[in-house]
Amino acid sequence: MEQFPYKDINEVHVALEGDKTRFADWMMTEACNATVPWGILPIERAVDLLKEDIKPLEWLVDNLVPAEGTTLLAGPPKIGKSWLALWLAVGCAWEGTLLGRPVKKTGVIYFALEDNKRRYQQRLNMVLCGRPCPRNLYQAYTLPKMAEDLCAKLEATLNFYGDVGLVIIDTLAIIRDRQVGKGLAEFDHETLFPLSELARRRRIAIVIVSHNRKTPGGGVQEIVAGSHAITATVDSGIVLTVIEDQEAVRLRTFGKDNETEEDMRIHFDKHTYEWKAEGNYEGPSDEDDLELKIVAYMVRMDGPQTPSMIADALEVEQQDRVDRRLKHLVKKGVLTHHEKRGYYDLKRAWADASPDWT
């Protein structure tokens, strides 16, 4: 198509004599060209999209870590997130396994931001267990914060180390640069979104380790640091929670491209320093578990309680979850509405017959 030296969109309409077909063609060719001096949004035709040969999503670890995009690895402190991340790093560099699943081989940079050389060397030796270290495994112990051009410096590093397909940042808290006047949700979005864009543009995986709240109850979005912005911004996630009164850990996944979400029971082998899968998680659901905790709390308090009092005591950040469980317990005949407005109490006959709830 011929070039049109127009100053603005109105001149285009005049020159094309209002011909809608010619105008649409011009919009899809010349207007999307970067040389056009005035801004046109880069749109495309749906029919052209359907003609593209887009490859299906590939996985570094099947249905756990996609080969492109950002993955959040979240769990409470000391649960073993860094061990799992290190096994992922070594597994990818080796083309080994993780939790019994094959791992795709690629170069790895592990940013051990909470470690020093001595501690990281000790952990790496424990994982390798005398085996040769892969030459495509790299590490560093510092990273600039997001406000200090982290993405630009990370991309320059990726240009230099061309074999890297996985970057692990341990942990998210270190690269945050909290600004006064911004809420946690806005801040998390500004921190993670540029990393997600970088991962998609480079077609690499970036795994970000993050500490979450210690209480095990709740869905993955509530558990992850209490911020829905984190789970909404990343492409996928792995959430670790402690199974109470047991040495095992519950692993759950979420993701925009996951065909199914995993809900597994895993444990950390203290002899081999390796995470091992035991099978599917078969314990109580999040909501059943919350009901048990509510009843146990009511028995301990031995008096009427409000939803906000219960939510605070059980560290449940979404009070509407407590509200729903309380109403369900009333229907089941376990609780009753107290005469004081907004309060709930145990049905006395039921509580007297259930001494083991505490």
ROMARBA-950894 format. One line per 8 residues: number of its first residue (from 0); their letters; for each residue x negated, y negated, z of C-alpha. Coordinates in steps of 0.001 Angstrom, whole numbers, always signed. Layout:
# ROMARBA-950894
NUM) a) X/Y/Z ~ ... .
# end
This chain:
# ROMARBA-950894
0) meqfpykd) +0/+0/+0 ~ -1204/-3531/-753 ~ -2522/-5686/+2083 ~ -199/-8385/+3427 ~ -1938/-11459/+4880 ~ +918/-12467/+7168 ~ +687/-14716/+10191 ~ +3595/-13153/+12066 .
8) inevhval) +6434/-10662/+11750 ~ +8835/-13257/+10316 ~ +6615/-13774/+7246 ~ +6711/-10006/+6669 ~ +10524/-10052/+6525 ~ +10475/-12912/+4009 ~ +7784/-11387/+1780 ~ +9510/-7990/+1668 .
16) egdktrfa) +12822/-9677/+847 ~ +14587/-7913/+3700 ~ +13976/-4466/+2195 ~ +14307/-2192/+5243 ~ +12584/+765/+3602 ~ +9521/-1248/+2569 ~ +9461/-2909/+5983 ~ +9538/+497/+7775 .
24) dwmmteac) +6686/+1738/+5557 ~ +4692/-1376/+6304 ~ +5270/-981/+10028 ~ +3957/+2593/+9940 ~ +802/+1690/+7996 ~ -434/-1871/+8064 ~ +1135/-2955/+11342 ~ -525/-148/+13282 .
32) natvpwgi) -3907/-972/+11789 ~ -6342/-2398/+14338 ~ -7260/-5214/+11921 ~ -3826/-6832/+12237 ~ -4483/-10040/+14241 ~ -1161/-10021/+16125 ~ +59/-7288/+18439 ~ +2145/-4411/+17160 .
40) lpieravd) +2748/-1414/+19388 ~ +1154/+1799/+17999 ~ +4286/+3828/+17223 ~ +4633/+6891/+15028 ~ +7419/+8762/+13255 ~ +8879/+11828/+14963 ~ +8839/+13656/+11618 ~ +5070/+13107/+11368 .
48) llkedikp) +4580/+14397/+14929 ~ +6336/+17643/+14039 ~ +3893/+18174/+11164 ~ +850/+17997/+13462 ~ -943/+21206/+14431 ~ -1185/+20693/+18197 ~ -2987/+23471/+20037 ~ -1285/+25009/+23087 .
56) lewlvdnl) -2576/+24116/+26534 ~ -5708/+26012/+27533 ~ -6640/+26921/+31107 ~ -9924/+27001/+32980 ~ -8173/+29295/+35453 ~ -4904/+30806/+34241 ~ -1895/+28871/+35576 ~ -4060/+27194/+38239 .
64) vpaegttl) -6425/+24699/+36591 ~ -5730/+23416/+33043 ~ -8705/+22776/+30753 ~ -7528/+19196/+30123 ~ -6214/+16573/+32530 ~ -6423/+15973/+36253 ~ -5777/+18584/+38936 ~ -5355/+17717/+42597 .
72) lagppkig) -6716/+20184/+45161 ~ -5091/+19221/+48459 ~ -5113/+20677/+51945 ~ -5646/+19736/+55584 ~ -9194/+19164/+56879 ~ -11316/+22270/+57476 ~ -8984/+24623/+55585 ~ -11658/+25428/+52978 .
80) kswlalwl) -10889/+23139/+50016 ~ -14572/+22483/+49299 ~ -15358/+26207/+49316 ~ -12582/+26803/+46772 ~ -13827/+23880/+44652 ~ -17400/+25195/+44759 ~ -16290/+28694/+43714 ~ -14389/+27061/+40834 .
88) avgcaweg) -17535/+25175/+39814 ~ -19783/+28239/+39932 ~ -17131/+30397/+38261 ~ -16809/+27990/+35322 ~ -20573/+27655/+34920 ~ -20901/+31456/+34974 ~ -17646/+32410/+33256 ~ -16801/+34407/+36373 .
96) tllgrpvk) -13549/+34738/+38333 ~ -11545/+32766/+40882 ~ -8936/+34458/+43073 ~ -9213/+37479/+40811 ~ -8466/+35505/+37635 ~ -10929/+35048/+34753 ~ -12479/+31597/+34431 ~ -13370/+29855/+31170 .
104) ktgviyfa) -17055/+28964/+30834 ~ -18061/+25295/+30673 ~ -20588/+22879/+32119 ~ -19682/+21429/+35525 ~ -20563/+18305/+37512 ~ -19722/+18594/+41204 ~ -19629/+15277/+43075 ~ -20136/+16421/+46671 .
112) lednkrry) -19366/+13030/+48190 ~ -18950/+14310/+51759 ~ -22142/+16410/+51672 ~ -25865/+15795/+51623 ~ -28501/+17824/+49782 ~ -29196/+20131/+52721 ~ -25559/+21052/+53352 ~ -24745/+21461/+49659 .
120) qqrlnmvl) -27813/+23644/+49142 ~ -26758/+25889/+52027 ~ -23249/+26318/+50635 ~ -24497/+26936/+47104 ~ -26880/+29640/+48332 ~ -24015/+31294/+50223 ~ -21857/+31364/+47094 ~ -24654/+32546/+44778 .
128) cgrpcprn) -25752/+35219/+47275 ~ -29119/+35752/+45577 ~ -27792/+35569/+42010 ~ -29460/+33146/+39564 ~ -27968/+29672/+39481 ~ -26381/+28702/+36136 ~ -28241/+25916/+34350 ~ -25037/+24129/+33313 .
136) lyqaytlp) -24052/+23388/+36940 ~ -24888/+19830/+38038 ~ -24245/+17912/+41249 ~ -24439/+14434/+42717 ~ -23717/+12996/+46142 ~ -22509/+9482/+45351 ~ -19968/+7851/+43068 ~ -18933/+4212/+42695 .
144) kmaedlca) -15430/+3272/+43768 ~ -12721/+2725/+41169 ~ -13138/-1061/+41397 ~ -16838/-626/+40594 ~ -16266/+734/+37058 ~ -16233/+4380/+38090 ~ -14534/+5546/+34870 ~ -16944/+3699/+32577 .
152) kleatlnf) -19975/+5073/+34427 ~ -18499/+8557/+34536 ~ -17842/+8476/+30786 ~ -21423/+7351/+30119 ~ -22609/+10303/+32223 ~ -20392/+12686/+30231 ~ -21869/+11305/+27005 ~ -25350/+12157/+28283 .
160) ygdvglvi) -24428/+15639/+29600 ~ -22515/+16784/+26552 ~ -21831/+20342/+27758 ~ -19618/+19307/+30703 ~ -15967/+20321/+30569 ~ -15187/+20139/+34309 ~ -15750/+17348/+36813 ~ -15007/+17903/+40506 .
168) idtlaiir) -14672/+14882/+42810 ~ -14800/+15827/+46488 ~ -13052/+13777/+47875 ~ -10463/+11222/+46703 ~ -10827/+9137/+49867 ~ -14437/+8241/+49028 ~ -13630/+6608/+45674 ~ -10610/+4682/+46956 .
176) drqvgkgl) -11062/+947/+47228 ~ -8050/-186/+49235 ~ -6928/-3708/+48439 ~ -5024/-5925/+50826 ~ -1366/-6399/+49938 ~ -938/-3116/+48052 ~ +992/-111/+49286 ~ -361/+3434/+49287 .
184) aefdhetl) +1757/+4507/+46304 ~ +580/+1618/+44093 ~ -2977/+2127/+45243 ~ -3011/+5870/+44526 ~ -1584/+5255/+41058 ~ -4305/+2699/+40275 ~ -6939/+5138/+41519 ~ -5792/+8266/+39701 .
192) fplselar) -4242/+7019/+36462 ~ -7559/+5884/+34877 ~ -9087/+9275/+35723 ~ -6129/+11042/+34104 ~ -6513/+8912/+30967 ~ -10242/+9670/+30858 ~ -9644/+13417/+31225 ~ -7073/+13484/+28417 .
200) rrriaivi) -9160/+11326/+26088 ~ -12295/+13434/+26635 ~ -10263/+16676/+26702 ~ -11917/+17770/+29943 ~ -10671/+18820/+33362 ~ -11124/+16608/+36416 ~ -10385/+18234/+39776 ~ -9908/+15819/+42677 .
208) vshnrktp) -10085/+17124/+46244 ~ -7826/+15347/+48728 ~ -7022/+15663/+52420 ~ -3355/+15969/+53267 ~ -1265/+15943/+56403 ~ -1921/+18752/+58896 ~ +1675/+19864/+59395 ~ +2474/+22826/+57112 .
216) gggvqeiv) +6177/+22178/+56484 ~ +7622/+20414/+53458 ~ +7402/+20539/+49703 ~ +4181/+19858/+47868 ~ +5051/+16211/+47190 ~ +5638/+15503/+50869 ~ +2570/+17412/+52011 ~ +87/+15611/+49740 .
224) agshaita) -924/+12654/+51886 ~ +2699/+11539/+52048 ~ +2389/+9771/+48694 ~ +4575/+10782/+45724 ~ +2355/+8577/+43528 ~ -428/+11161/+43747 ~ +1644/+14109/+42553 ~ +3352/+11962/+39896 .
232) tvdsgivl) +79/+10705/+38406 ~ -1991/+13892/+38183 ~ -1240/+16600/+35612 ~ -1260/+19515/+38029 ~ -2065/+20387/+41590 ~ -3025/+23093/+44079 ~ -1798/+22682/+47654 ~ -3186/+24724/+50558 .
240) tviedqea) -1276/+25033/+53828 ~ -1931/+27093/+56936 ~ +390/+30019/+57621 ~ +1047/+29635/+61330 ~ -186/+32368/+63692 ~ -2095/+34035/+60831 ~ -5537/+33748/+59270 ~ -4067/+33568/+55768 .
248) vrlrtfgk) -3365/+30411/+53770 ~ -473/+29617/+51453 ~ -1452/+28351/+47974 ~ +1166/+26573/+45888 ~ +845/+24892/+42512 ~ +2733/+22165/+40701 ~ +2244/+20770/+37233 ~ +3754/+19066/+34244 .
256) dneteedm) +2755/+21913/+31903 ~ +2925/+24928/+34226 ~ +5331/+27522/+32879 ~ +5690/+28914/+36400 ~ +4584/+27545/+39750 ~ +2393/+29816/+41826 ~ +3163/+30603/+45467 ~ +384/+32836/+46747 .
264) rihfdkht) -1057/+34151/+49969 ~ -4862/+33909/+50094 ~ -7562/+34295/+52751 ~ -11161/+33158/+53204 ~ -13660/+36022/+53566 ~ -16152/+34816/+56179 ~ -18704/+37446/+55134 ~ -18848/+36565/+51426 .
272) yewkaegn) -17643/+32940/+51818 ~ -15105/+33601/+49073 ~ -11398/+32918/+48755 ~ -9468/+36083/+47878 ~ -5877/+36531/+46727 ~ -3603/+38837/+48732 ~ -451/+38558/+46609 ~ +2703/+36487/+46480 .
280) yegpsded) +3760/+34511/+49536 ~ +6753/+36205/+51125 ~ +7248/+34124/+54257 ~ +10140/+31796/+55068 ~ +10980/+28992/+52669 ~ +10097/+25416/+53577 ~ +13674/+24660/+54596 ~ +14112/+27856/+56621 .
288) dlelkiva) +10829/+27094/+58358 ~ +12003/+23566/+59145 ~ +15243/+24878/+60653 ~ +13282/+27193/+62934 ~ +11128/+24282/+64082 ~ +14164/+22067/+64680 ~ +15862/+24694/+66833 ~ +12674/+25419/+68778 .
296) ymvrmdgp) +12242/+21686/+69400 ~ +15847/+21291/+70552 ~ +15425/+24175/+72998 ~ +12246/+22623/+74418 ~ +13843/+19191/+74808 ~ +17007/+20665/+76386 ~ +19027/+17587/+75504 ~ +20594/+15649/+72622 .
304) qtpsmiad) +18281/+14301/+69913 ~ +18636/+12015/+66881 ~ +17349/+12902/+63386 ~ +14650/+10234/+63647 ~ +13471/+11596/+67010 ~ +13228/+15091/+65539 ~ +11493/+13885/+62363 ~ +8903/+11979/+64405 .
312) aleveqqd) +8277/+14896/+66758 ~ +7852/+17392/+63916 ~ +5908/+14902/+61729 ~ +8387/+15211/+58864 ~ +7957/+12117/+56728 ~ +11199/+12491/+54754 ~ +13945/+12163/+57363 ~ +16622/+13152/+54837 .
320) rvdrrlkh) +15222/+16704/+54975 ~ +15907/+16746/+58707 ~ +19382/+15289/+58150 ~ +20255/+18070/+55704 ~ +18962/+20814/+57998 ~ +20852/+19412/+60986 ~ +24125/+19416/+59049 ~ +23431/+22980/+57910 .
328) lvkkgvlt) +22732/+24081/+61499 ~ +26051/+22527/+62573 ~ +27863/+24554/+59913 ~ +26069/+27707/+61093 ~ +27280/+27060/+64633 ~ +23816/+26541/+66087 ~ +24107/+22791/+66730 ~ +26972/+20466/+67523 .
336) hhekrgyy) +27545/+16728/+67250 ~ +26992/+15079/+70620 ~ +29485/+12608/+72030 ~ +26837/+9923/+71706 ~ +27013/+8753/+68084 ~ +24161/+9965/+65870 ~ +22922/+12605/+68331 ~ +22847/+16389/+67937 .
344) dlkrawad) +22726/+19046/+70648 ~ +22485/+22817/+70847 ~ +25689/+24705/+71414 ~ +25117/+25752/+75004 ~ +26404/+29307/+74668 ~ +24175/+29838/+71649 ~ +21085/+28351/+73335 ~ +21569/+30443/+76492 .
352) aspdwt) +21694/+33561/+74339 ~ +18508/+32666/+72443 ~ +15665/+32354/+74942 ~ +12927/+33264/+72430 ~ +13181/+30080/+70298 ~ +10533/+28324/+72388 .
# end
